[in-house]
């Protein structure tokens, strides 16, 4: 495998940069990459559990996604891209990359697909981040932290997580995923917090200046620039902070004999719209409130990518027909439509949303709610079903990121946005 990878690297190095290759050169590069991917896939199917055991000292060490792929690159040359490969990729726009993240997708798909290594990796991703542990004493003492793209405040027994990427309508990128996971960890770890709220902040974007917005989904400008990472964004988002909202944070605590994780109820308040990743996010909350002028959509199929775990959850919430209309056909659903009831628990006039939030936080602040939400989540989305979905997602999303239709659509979107500005 290492010899094959070295041969592929030698061939690619002899060719012009990916965006400058002729059709014949692109064909040569694609053929070599596909041969390498077939070899890696066969190797991982045969030896994946042993590889993971080697990297984690017999599953006694919990490595998060970036640490795991970095360790694999060192211990098993040729299996996943090296740090040098990834540094070169990060310097290129999406259309100019070699697509080395697909090899990470092959590796992580097989790890997650194993009933032995998959649950161990999921547990690693449920543990609090080092950044959150470092900031926890300050948050417990001050009750407020500005994390950059997220403002975290404790008001009474409720943690308020305000997404404040005011320039881009809370469009998510690697930075916001990092800040959201830190904020979720802190809300779950602080014993003074009993319930949590996620809401969008006030925007400075010209079209929505002075208004709250929930989320515009993935930052397509960052995707076009090559700044959206498979590991640090697309997989970390699902296996990190979103999964923690459902399952809680895995840490030592006084009642670990009763539940391995610390869980709390979560409320979402939607202003403006929840598009793409914003709509995905709503599917994991215990109560979702929305202004009557809001809407949601999942345009991932139009963008060419997979909408996270939205395909896993939307059918359960809305039924198969509506799920297909939203995901495959691009249907936009407004909060006042009858079908919006599968995602929004309560729709109120915008001026009444603050009061509805306070009432929801008050009613969900209950130990009985915590236990019952755990049982509801276990029944609705068993961990094994989520693990199997994420195993396939890791592979398919990595391939989609480098598909010609995705690169073309994102490039056109970025050009149109630049023209409007």
N, C-alpha and C positions, 0 to 999 in steps of 0.2 A: 504494500500500500504506500509506504514511504517512497519507494522507487517510482511508482506510478505518479505520485503527486509531484515529485521532483521533475519528472519528464514533462508533465503538464505545465509546471511553472516555467520550464525552459522554453517550451513552445510559445506560451503567452508572452514571455519577455522578448521573443524574436519578432513579435508582431507590433504594429502601431497601437496606440492607445485605443481602447474599445470603441469610442465614438468615431474614430478615424479609419476603421478597418473597412476594406472592400467586402462585398458580399461573399467572395470566396474565403477571405480571411476570417470573416465571422462564422462561416460554416466550419472551417477547420477548428476554431476555438470552441465552438459549441460541441462539436463531436468529441474533442478531448475532454472537456468538462463533463459531458454526459458519461463517458467511460469511467472517469474518476468517481462520479457520483454513484454509479452502479456498483463499483467496487466497495465504496464506503458503506453503502446500504447493505450489501451482502455481509460485510464484516460486522456491522452493528447488529444485524439480525442474528448472527451466529454467536457473537461475543459481547453484546452490549451490557449484559448484567455483570460480567466479569470486569469489563472496562470500568463501569461505574463503581464497583466494589474496590478496584485498585485506586481510583481517584479519591475515594472517600474513606480510605482505611477500613474497608469492610463495613461501610455505612455507619461509621461512628463519628464522622465529621460531616457537618452540614454546610455544603457549599451552595451559595446562591448562583443564579444563572451565569453572570459574568465570570465569577471565580471558577465555575465548573468548565466552561469552554476554554478558559485560559489554561487550566490545569491539563485538560485533554490535549491541547496543542503541544504542550511540553512533553507529556508522558507518552503520547502516541503520535509521532510525527506523521503528517499526511492525513490524519483523521479529520481535523477541523483546521480552518485557517489560522496562521500564526498571528502574533501581535503585529508583525511587520506587514503582513497581508492586510489586516484590518486598518492599520494606520494609513496605508496607501488608499484603501477604499474610502475612508472617511474624508479624504482630501478631494474626492471627486463628486460631481453631481450624480444623481441617481442614474441618468442615462449613460454616464461614463464609467460605471463600475463594472467589475468582472462578475459580480454575483456570488462572492465567496460566502455570503450569509446563507445561501442555499445549503452549503455543506454543514453549517451550524444547525440548520433546520433538520437535516437528515439525522444528525447526531441526537439532538434533543427530542425529536419525534420518537426515536427508538427508546431513549431513556424513559420518557414519560409513558410510553406504551407498555413498558414492563410492569407487571403487578408487584415486582420486588423493588426495583429502583424508582419507579414513578412516584409511589406514595412518599418515599423518603425525600425526593426532590421537592415535592409539594409541601412537605413539612418544613424544609429549609426555607422555602419562600414565604411561609407563614410566620417565621420568626421576626422579631423587630429588627429594623435596620440599625447599624452602628450609629448613624446620624441621629436617629430618634432617641436612642439610649443616652447619647451625649447631651441632647437638648432637654430630656425629660425633667431633670431637677429645675431648670430655668422655667419651664412651662408650669410645673407644679407651684413654683414660688410666685411667678408673675401673672399667670393666667392668660398670657397672650404672647404670640410669636408671629413675626412677619417672616415667612419662609421664602419670600421672593415672588412666586406666582400664586401662593396660597396664604391667606391670613387666617390664623388659628386663634380663637378667643374662647375662653370659658366664661359663660354667663349663667350664674347660678349653677345648676347641675348639668347644663347642656354645653357641649362643645360646638361652636359655630365655625365651619370650614368654608371660607369665602374664596372662591376662585377669582383671581384678580389679574388675569392677563388682559388688561383693559384695551390694549392696542390691537389685539387679534381675536376678540370675541371669545376668549377662553378656548381657542383652538389648541389642542394638546400637542406637545412635543416631549422629547426626552426630559427636559427640565421640569415640566409640569408633572410628569409621572413621578419623578424623584420627590418633588415637594408634596404631592398628594399622598404618597406612601408614608412619608415622614409624619404628615398631619394625622393620617388615619391611625398610625401607630401610637402617637401621643394621646389622641383622644381615647383609645382603647386602654392604654397603660395608666393614665391618670385616674386614681381611685375617686377623685372628686367629680369626675364626669360619669353620668349615668345614661345619657342619650346624646346623639350627635345629629347635626344638621349640615347638609351640603347645599350651597346656593351660589349663584354667580354674583359678582360684584358690579359696580357701576362702570360703564365703558367710556373710553375717550375716543373710540373709533368714530370717524365722521358720521356714519349712517346711524349710529346708536348712542351718540354722545349724551351723557347724563342719564342713561337708562341701564337697568340691570339686564344681563343676558346670562343664560345658563351655560351653554356650550355649543360651539360651531363644529365640534368633532376634531378629527385629526388635522394638524396643520399642513395643508397641501403644499404650501410654499416651502416648508421645511423638508417635506418628502421630496419635492423636486430638487432641492439643494443637496440631497443625500444625507440629511441630518436626522432622519427617522430610523432608529435601529430596531432590528428584529429582536435582539436580546434585551436591550435596555428600555425599549418602548413597548413593542407589540406583545411580547411574552411577559415581560415584567409587569405590565399594566394588569393583565388578566390574572396571573399567578400571584401578584403582589397585592396592591391595595384593594382592587375590586374583590378578590377572593377573601381578603381579610374583613371586608365589610360583611360578607356572608358568614364566614367561619370564625372570625375573631383572630387575635394575635396569639401565637404559640409561645408561651413563656412559663417559667416557674412561678406559681402563685399558690396562695393558701388553700384554694379549693381545686387544685389540679386533679385530685382523686375523683372529683365529680365531672369536671370538664377540662380537657387539656388546654383549651384556649380561653382567653378572656373575650367575651362577646358583649355587645351593647346594641340597642335598637338604633336604626338610622332613618332619618327623614330627608327627603329631597324637596326643595322648593324651586319650581321652574318659572323663570321670567323669560319672556321673549321666545326662545326656541331651544330645543334639545335635538341637535343634528348629529348623526353618525355616532361617534363615541359618547356623546352626551346622552343620546337615546339608549345606548347599550348600558350606560351607568344606571339609568333609572330602573332597570329590570331587577336590581339586587336590593333595592331599598324596602323597608318595612311599610313606609307610607310615602306616597308621592303626591305633592300638592302642586297646582298649576294655576296661573292666571288665565282668565277666559280668552285672552288674546294670544295665547301661545300655541305652538305646534311642535310635532316631532317627526323625524324621518331618518331612514337608514340608507343613504345613497351609496353604500359600499359597492354594490354590483355595478352601478354606473361609473364609480371610480375605478373599478376593476379589482378591488381587494375584498377580503373576508371581514365582515363586521364583528371582529372579536368573538366573544361567546354569545353574541346576539342571536345567531342561528340556533343555538342550543336552548335559549331561554324564551325567545319570542313566541315560538309555537306553543309552548306550555301556557303562556300567559294569554295569548290571543287566539290560538287555534291555527291549524295548518294553512287554511285559505288566506287569512289575513296576513299571516307571516310571509307567505309567498308574494302577496301583493306589495307588502312593504319592502321586503329584501330584494326580490327578483324584479319587480315592476317599478319600484321607486315611488310607491304611493306615499304621499304626505298626509298625515292625519292631524287635524286641528283639535284643540282641547274640547271644543263644544260639540264635536261629532259623537254620536253614540258609541262608535268603535273605540274612541279614546278611553273608554272606561276600563279597558284591560290594562292600561299603563298608568293612568292618573286615578288616584283614589278620590280626590276632591278637586273640583274646579270652581274657582271663586273669581269675583271681580278683582282686578289687579290691586285696587286700594284695600282689599280685604285680606290680601295674602299674608301680611305680617301677623294679623290676628289668628289666622288659620295655622300658621307655623307655631305660634306660642301654644295653642290648644293641642296640637299634635305632640309637641315635646312634653307637655304636661301629662298627657294621657299615656304616653309610652314609657314614662319614667317609672318602671315597675319591675321588680325581680321576676314576677310571673310572666311578664312579656318576654324577658330574656330567655327563660326556659322554653316557652312556647314557640318563639321564633326559631330556636335551635331545632325543635322537632319539625316545624313546618319546612325549614330549609333542608333538613335531612330527607324528608319525604319527597319534596319537589325536585331536589337536585342532589342525589347521592354523590359523595366524593368520587366514587369509581366512574360514574357517568361523566363527570367533569374531567377527570383525568384522561379518559379515552378520547373525549372531544379535543382536549388540548394537545394530545399526541398527534392527531391528524392535523389540527390547526397549525402546529409548529412547522410541519412540512409544506402544507398547501399555501400558507401565507408567505413563506419564504420564496416559493416559486412565483407567486402572484406579484411580489414586489419588483421582480425583474422581467415581467412580461411586457412585450412591446406595447400592448394596449394601455397598460397602466402608465408606463413612461410617457406615452403620447398624450394621454388625457391630462396627466398632472402638468406636463409642460404647457399644454394649451390653457389650462386653468391659471397657471402662474403668469403667462403672457397676458391673458385677459385682465387679471387683477392689476398688473403693472400699468396697463393701458388706462384702466379706470382711475388709478391714483395719479 
